[in-house]
Amino acid sequence: MRLAFVDLETTGGSPVEDRITEVGIIEVDLDDPESGTTLQPVREWSTLVNPEAPIPPFIETLTGITNAMVADAPRFEDLADDILARLDGRLFIAHNARFDHGFLKNAFRRMERTFRPPVLCTVRLSRKLYPGYLRHNLDTLIERHRLVVDMRHRALGDARLLWQLWQRLHDALPAEQITAAIDQITARPSLPRHLDPDVLDTLPKSAGVYLFHGQPDGGEQGQHVEEPRPLYIGKAKNLRQRVMAHFTGDHLSAREMEISQQMTRLEWIETGGGTQHDLGALLTEATLVKRRMPAYNRQLRKNEDVCAWRLVVAQGHVRLSKARWKLAIARPDDLFFAQDRDLYGPFASPRQAGVALRAIAEAHGLCPALLKLEKAHPGKPCFSHQVKRCLGACIGLETVAEHTVRLKEALASKAIVPWPFDGAIAFREGAAFHVLNGWAYLGMATHPESARMLAVTTRPFDHDVYRLLVRRIGAMEVMRLW
């Protein structure tokens, strides 16, 4: 095993804005573990780096590296080849490795050079091996493992501490346990070959929705395709973790492998998060899937097929007390669908509405002839009455009014809750305001005024939005926009 213990000192904490002032690397070559883990020569190397930017006073105090010390030091560009040669083919080991790796990656990126070593973070390794401990910062590990301190907060001194930590861990724990932990931490996802790996470094850890894109649709010659059909749209409480999980497990199913082979671009939308259910991500996913129709999403329904049963007065019956009621199919594009108090469902399609009504009729002894589920001749019993599943409303054994009362009772569990507000509302997740009206998701805004602008948008009742919110909205803290 070829290892490189790495530590950097910098002008600040931002890999994009700040610069490197010192690099320390300890190269270690280990024999095959089965032969006794005999150590080969350990090589130490360090150098100051001219950051070509001032070092803040508090950083000078912390590290002891002053502006005067780096004034005549080589620039990073002058050291890049040497650093790459020392790290080539080695496991990059650092404490809080995202910091050190991020600084080097950005430094090489500014030179338009690729830097992509396998990385092991000793913070994560310590957590994996000692899960019972709460703290795993370097000062805590120095005390816990009795490491010998030499030049703390200098690059080579801190790299030596990591090399000591490595040896202490191998003295204290079985090599198989350490190797298994390292394999888990350093497991690299099998990235789609056409996807730029650097995009993964920018993935946030917040809640949101991600879109996997393939090659754009060509369309007609000269035609502009505004929103090409994605391969897949998904939601996540942690975008980075969820997307990486796709690639780590792409070999586990044919579907994941197909997506990985076709994927060329990754897009995401942060939705705020911070609630128990991360509703913003759920609502955004439901809306985008119906609008963009991704090739590999199968769960969310297209709104144009959704419907409900509406209980209406039969034509010619004015007095409600003696009215004959009948059921009719209602669709979400009906202007008053979300406010109607006599709707039952919703159902994915008229066919499913019919199947559900037939099941209700059989369970409650209702007459399928009166419900228009089957034909019957006047004065003659329906088939269901002949097999003793109908109580006889078709031949007058119960009145139509009695039958209607039982129908309403049977449908009660399917009643659609009317939209409980006079107009649009918004709820907040993090910095995002999510706007809703009439069981439809209108979109996301960044401040109340833009939320009010969204509130004038009209969209039809959405089955999936209704399903997500109907049992939760009563307990939600909302802002009325009208």
N, C-alpha and C positions, 0 to 999 in steps of 0.2 A: 504494500500500500504506500502510495506517495502522497504526503501531506504538506500543506503550507499553512502555518499559523500566521495570521495577518492582523495587523492593527494600524490604524491611521490616526493622525491628528489633523484637525481642520480649523478653518477660520470660523466655523459655526455649524449649525445643525441641518442646513438645507443642502442636499446633494446637488440641487439645480443652481442655487445662487451662491453657495459658499465654495471654497476651494481647499485642496489638500496642502498641508504644510509639512507633513512627515509621513514616511512609509517605513514600517518594520515588518520583515518577513523571516520566518524560521522554516527552512525546508527540512523535512524529515522523511527518510526512506525506511520502511519497515520490511523485514523479511516476511515470507509466508507465515501466517500465524501457526500453522501446524508444525513448523520447525522451531518453535520456541520464542517467536517474536523478538529475535535478536536485532538490536538497533544498529543501523548503519550510520555513518557520520552525519551529524547535525550541522547544518550550515546557517549562520545568522547573517542577515544583511539589513541595513537601514540607511536612510538618507533623508536629509531635509529637502524640502521642495519650496521653490519660490512660488507663492500662490498668485503673484501678480495682482494682489489686493491686500489692503491693510488687515492686520490681525487685531481684533478688538482687545482692549485692555484686560477684560475679565478672562479672555482665552489665554493671553500672555501669562496672567497670574496662575491660571489652572495648570498649564502645561510647562511653563518656563521657557517656551519658544517665543522669542521676540522678533519684531520686524527687522531688527538689525541682523539677527542670526540667519534669516532666510534671504536677505537682500542679495547675496552673491551665490545662493544655492541654485542648482539647475532647475529649469522649468519642468513641468510634468511631461511635456512633449519630448524633452531630451531624455527622459527616463523610461518612456513607454515601452520601448523594445526590451529593455532589461527586465522590467516588471513582468511583462508577458512571458518572457523566457523562464523566469523563476517560478511562475505560477502554472506554466503549461503542463497539462496532464496530471495536475494535483487536485486533491480535495481542498477547497478553499474553506478554512476554518477561522471563524471570528466570533467574538462575543457581541450579541445583537448584530448579527451578520448583515442584516438588511441595511444598516448604516454604512458599514465599510464597503460592502459590495455595491451599494447604490452610488457612493462617491466615485469609486473606480469606474463603474459602468458609465456614469455621466461624463467623467473625464475622457474616457475613450470615445464616447459618442461625439463629443465636441471635436474630436480628431477624425470623425467618420470611420471609426474602427470598431469592430465587434468584440465584446467581452462577455463571455457566457460560460464561466466555469461551474462545475458542481459545487454547491455551497452547503456547509454545515454550520448551524448556529449553536454555540455552546450554551446559550440561554435555553433553547428548546431541548437540547440534549440533557441538560441538568434537570429540567422539568420532567422529561420522560423517564429518567433514571431514578429521580427522587421526588415523586409526586406528592409526598407528604409534607414537603417544605413549601412555604408560601413565597419566599424571596429567593431570587436566583441572579441578582446583580453581581458584578465582579467583586465588589468589596465583601459581600456576604460569602461568596465562594472562597475568597482568600481566607477568611476566618474559619469557615466550615471545614475546608480541606487542608488548612495550615500550609498555605502556599507562601513561599519566600518572596517578599516584595523587593524589587530592584527597579528604580526609576518609574514609579507609578505615574500614569498619565503621559508617558512618553511611548512612542510607537513600539520600539523594540522591547522595552521593559514590560509592556502589557502583552505583547506576543509571547514573551517568555513565560508569563503567568498562564497563558492558555496551554502551552506545551507542558508545563508542570501539572495543570489540571488534567490533561489527557493521561499522564502517567499515573496520577493519583487514582483516577477512575479505574484504570486497568489493574491497579494493585488491589482495589477494594471490591470489584465486581467481576463476575465471569465474563470472559471475552465474548461469548455467544450472546449474552444479554446486551452488551454495548453495541455489538455489530447489528443486532436486530433493531435496536433503537435508531442507529444511524441510517439503516436501510429505510426505515419508515419516514424519517425526517427528510432524507435526500431523494426520496422517490420522485422522479421527474415525470410530469405528464407527457403522454404521447401526443404532441401537438400536431394539428392538421398541417400538412406539408406546405399548403399555400398561405398559411396565416403568419403574419409578421410576429415573431415571438416577443418583440419589445412591447407590443400592445398589452400583454398580460401584466407588465410592471405597473401600468397605469390604472388597472382595475381597482375600484374602491372596495372597501369592506362594508359599505352601507347597504341598506335594502334598496331593491329596485327591480328592473326588468331588463333582460338581455336578449339580443337578437343575433342569431347566427345567419350570415348571408353567404350565398354561393355566387356563382357568376351571374351578373345582372341579365334580366330578360332582354332580348334584342328588340322586340316590338317591330312595328312596321318601319321601313326605311324612312329616316327623317323624323320619326315620331319620338317625342320625349317621354320617357317612362319616369314619372315622379316618384312612385313608391314601389320599387321592385319587390316581388314576393320573397320573403325570407324563407330560409330552410326551417327554422325553429324559433319560437319565442318562449321564454321561460321567466319565472319569477324567482326571487331569492331574498332572504333576510341578510345574507352576506354575499354580495355579487362575486367577489374574488374567489371565495371558497367554493361557491356553487359552480362557477364556470370551470374552475380547475378540476373539480370532481368529474365533470363531463369528459375531460380529456384523459384523466387518470384511468377512467373506467371504459374508454371507448372500445376496448377489445372484448367487453363482456356481453355485448349484444350486437346483432347485425345492424339494427337501427342506428345505434350510436356510431358504429363504424361507417355507415353510409353518410351520416351527417359530417363526420370528421373528414372523409375523403373529398366531399364537395365544398367544404367551407373555405371561404377566402377572406372574409371580413367579419369583425365582431363589433357590435354596437351595444350601448347600454344607456338606460335612463335611471337616474337616482330618484327615488320617490319619497325620501324623508325617513321613513321607518320610525321606530321608537315606540310603537304600540304593541300590545300583546299579539295581534294578528297581522301587523304590517299590511293594513287594508289597502294602502295606496298602491303597493306592488300588485296585490291581487286584482284590484280594479283596473289598473293599467294593463296588466296582462290580458284580462278578459276582453277589454275593449280593443286592444291591438290585434289579438288573434282573429277576432271577427272582421276587423277592417283590412288586415293585411293577408289573411288566409295562408299562413305558413304551411309548407308542404308536409311537415312531420308532426304537426299538432292535430290531435284527434278529439280532444275532450270537450272544448268549449263550443257551444252551439251557435249557428247562424240565427240572427234575430228574426229573419223573415219567415221562418218555419214555426216560430213559437206562437202559441195561441192559448185561449182559455175558454171555458164555458161561461156564457152570460145568461142569467135567468131574466127573461123578458116577458111582458104581458102579451098574450096572443092578440093579433089584430082584431079590433072591434070590441074589445073588453075594456070599458072605461072605468067602471067601478072596481077598485082594487080588491074590495072585500069579496067580490064574487068573480074575480078575474081568473081566467085560465092562463097558467104560466107555461112557458116552453123554454127549452134551451137552444141557444144559438152560438155559433163559433164567433169569438171576438179576437181581433189581432192587435198587436202592439202599436200599429200605425193609427189606430183609433185615437182621436184627440183626447178622449177622457179615460183611456184605458187605465192609467195609473191611479185615478181618483175614484173609479167605479167601485161601489160597495157590493155589487152583485156578480162578481167574477170568481170563478173557481178554476184552480190550476196552479201555476201555468204548466203547459205541456210542450214537449219538444216539437210536436207536429200535430196536425188534425187527426192523423191516424192514431197516434198515441192518446190523444184526447178521447177518441172513440173507444179504444181498448180500456182505458181507465173507467169511462162511464159504464161500459158493459160489466166490468168487475164490480162496480158499486151497485149496479142494478141487481146483479145476482146475489150479492151479500145482503141486500136489504129488501129483497122481494119486490122490487120496483118493476113496473111494466115496460119492457123494451119497446112495445108498440107505441105507447104514449111518449116515450123518449125518442121516437123515430129511429130506433136502432134496428127494427125489423118491421116488415109489412104485416098488417092484420086487416081482415075484412070486418066491417062494422057489425057489431053484435056478436061476433065470434071470438072465442078466447085466443090469445096469442100462444105461440108454441111454449113459451116459458111457463104460462099458467097450466098448460096441459101436463108439463113435467113438474108442476108444483114449485116453481121458482118465482112466480108472480102471484100476488095476493088477489088479483082479479079486477083491477081498475079498468081493464079493457072491456069487461062485460058488466060493469056496474056493481061489483061486489064491494067496492069502496069508491067513494066519490073522488072526483078529480081534485077537489080541495084537500081531502085527506091525503091523497097521493102526493100532492105538491108539498104539504107539510113534511111528509116523510122524506121526500126528495131533498128539501132544504136541510133537514137534519143529517141526511147521509152525506151531503156535499160540504157540511160545515168544516170538516177537517181540511178541506181543499181550498177554503176561502182565501183569496189574495188580499193581503192587508193593503188598504189604500195608502198612498203616500201621506205621511203624517204631518206635513208642513204645507203652508200656503204657497210656497215657491221654492226657490233654490236655497241650498245651505252649503256650508263648507266645513270640513274638519281638518285639523292640523296634525301633521306628522313631521317633526323636526322643523325645517325651514319651509316645508311645502304645504300649500293649502289645496285640498282635494274637493272639487265642486261637484254637487249632485243635484238632480231635480227629477221628480217623478220616477224614481227607481232607474235613473239613467246616469251614467258617469260622464260629466261634461269636460273634465280635464284637470290639469294641475297648474297652479299658479304659485308665484314666489312671494306675493304680498296681497293684502286684502283688496286693494283697488283692482289689481288684475283679476282676482277671483270674481269680483263684481262684474267685470267685463265678460268673463266666461259665462256668468249666470244668464245672460240674454240668449245663449245658445239653446236650441231645442233639439232633443234627441228622443226617440221612442223608448218606451219601457224595455229594459234589458233583463232577461231572465237570470243571467249570471250575477248581475249587480243585485238584483232582488234577493237571490239565494245567499249572497255574501252578507247582506246588511239587515235583512228583515228581523233577525233575532238579536241584533247588536245595536241597532241605531237608537233604540230607546235609552241605552245606557251611555251613548256617546256624547261628548261635549262638542256641540256644533255652533256655528255662527250663521245666523240668518242673513241672507244677502238681499232679500226684498223687503 
